[in-house]
Amino acid sequence: MNTPQSLPRRHLLASSASALAAVGLASWTQGAMAQTAAAAVKPLPAFVGWKDASSIIVHSSTTIETKRGAFGTSVITPAEQLYLRNNLPTPDASIVADRDAWEITLEGVKNPRKLTVRDLKSMGLETVAMVLQCSGNGRGFFPSKPSGTPWTVGAAGCVVWSGVPVRAVVEALGGVNAGMGYMTGTGGEKLPDGLDPKSIIVERSVPAAAMADAMLAWEMNGAPISLAHGGPLRLIVPGYTGVNNIKYIKQLAFTAKESDAKIMSHGYRISPPGGKGDPSQPSVQEMTVKSWINSPHPDSGLLKAGLAQIHGVAFGGMNAVKGVEVSIDGGKTWQTARLVGPDLGKYAWRQFVLQARLPAGTYSLASRATDAAGNVQPESRGENQSGYNNTSWADHAVKVTVA
């Protein structure tokens, strides 16, 4: 889908209407019980049949996680390995049959209007590398077992988006109207009949200032965005969690207030344990500094005593990564790791490595990142009802045995 090898499979999606229907209403109403079930080996849903089954864990038809050992040592996450989290059933494949004809409505600007992707392509061009991460990445480490998919580290990836900067579109339409403090994106999924649209629609608001780096993107990793990942057009808000990066974006509005859609007003809120989300609680939006080790890990197989390359990824959310430390004794002592590979900007993650000699024994490997603003990855998670924003280095540590 995002590589030449997967293009033929993408074209097969047009004939998969029956498979898409099977995803249907039941997929997004499965609830916590199905999502927290143990991730047995499951077949790939038809609309993502092009993904690399050996690199991912299929939790459900709308939740797919990258295996920890599949991240490799390159910066960019291939589309075939990238996680999937959809709040609604994937739209019919017909919406990507003529990508340039997809329309988006712009509101809250001096000259509101409807634009096609073809129009947008004439208004500007930018490319950004950024970490795309589900708000619940790391939920699986919470001892309270919050409802939702029990992600460990694999609900994240570093990808490259190309599209038009939102600021360029806004400038072309005369600028934002006075008093508009939020940028609100609305997804174009088909909503089920008989329900209040606001109870189910994917519509999220972020501070209007996020427009500075936001983008209306039509490419991911150098290819048209797949249907699974939000094509033909997706709102990209670098530094913000995945739910704020609206798939199939149909409307972008600058508003005086946050959206009153349930996914905004009550969903994705940092609620205290045992509580329920409401508008008074912090919304899950900006990401903060985080890292984890990808190798070695318990699934790496038998490790022999000697030199080991301990490597992983680190990102700062809204800030660049300044440095990473690695511990081989569960955080008692730390050593400075080396950042490797290209620096693709403050929103991308950095690969790090520590070369260490490991005699036979058992080791607790942990990483701790620091961002350019001096924020240090915390040892403990922030407890909350839904298991959001887990950046704890202790939770993400791995234990390995060396023979």
HELIX and SHEET records of a PDB file:
HELIX    1   1 PRO A    4  SER A    6  5                                   3    
HELIX    2   2 LEU A    7  LEU A   12  1                                   6    
HELIX    3   3 LEU A   13  SER A   15  5                                   3    
HELIX    4   4 ALA A   17  TRP A   28  1                                  12    
HELIX    5   5 GLY A   31  GLN A   35  1                                   5    
HELIX    6   6 ALA A   46  VAL A   48  5                                   3    
HELIX    7   7 ALA A   53  SER A   55  5                                   3    
HELIX    8   8 ARG A   68  ALA A   70  5                                   3    
HELIX    9   9 ALA A   93  VAL A   96  5                                   4    
HELIX   10  10 ARG A   99  ALA A  101  5                                   3    
HELIX   11  11 VAL A  117  LEU A  120  1                                   4    
HELIX   12  12 ARG A  139  PHE A  141  5                                   3    
HELIX   13  13 VAL A  166  ALA A  172  1                                   7    
HELIX   14  14 PRO A  197  ILE A  200  1                                   4    
HELIX   15  15 ALA A  208  ALA A  212  5                                   5    
HELIX   16  16 GLY A  242  ASN A  244  5                                   3    
HELIX   17  17 LYS A  262  SER A  265  1                                   4    
HELIX   18  18 PRO A  298  SER A  300  5                                   3    
HELIX   19  19 TRP A  393  HIS A  396  1                                   4    
SHEET    1   A 3 ILE A  56  SER A  60  0                                        
SHEET    2   A 3 THR A  63  THR A  66 -1                                        
SHEET    3   A 3 LEU A  84  ARG A  85 -1                                        
SHEET    1   B 5 ARG A 113  THR A 116  0                                        
SHEET    2   B 5 GLU A 103  GLU A 107 -1                                        
SHEET    3   B 5 ILE A 249  THR A 255  1                                        
SHEET    4   B 5 TYR A 182  GLY A 187 -1                                        
SHEET    5   B 5 GLU A 203  PRO A 207 -1                                        
SHEET    1   C 4 GLU A 126  GLN A 133  0                                        
SHEET    2   C 4 ALA A 156  PRO A 165 -1                                        
SHEET    3   C 4 MET A 215  MET A 220 -1                                        
SHEET    4   C 4 ALA A 223  PRO A 224 -1                                        
SHEET    1   D 4 GLU A 126  GLN A 133  0                                        
SHEET    2   D 4 ALA A 156  PRO A 165 -1                                        
SHEET    3   D 4 MET A 215  MET A 220 -1                                        
SHEET    4   D 4 ARG A 234  ILE A 236 -1                                        
SHEET    1   E 4 LYS A 290  SER A 295  0                                        
SHEET    2   E 4 GLY A 306  PHE A 315 -1                                        
SHEET    3   E 4 ARG A 350  LEU A 358 -1                                        
SHEET    4   E 4 ARG A 338  VAL A 340 -1                                        
SHEET    1   F 4 GLN A 335  THR A 336  0                                        
SHEET    2   F 4 VAL A 321  SER A 327 -1                                        
SHEET    3   F 4 GLY A 361  ASP A 371 -1                                        
SHEET    4   F 4 VAL A 398  VAL A 402 -1                                        
END                                                                             
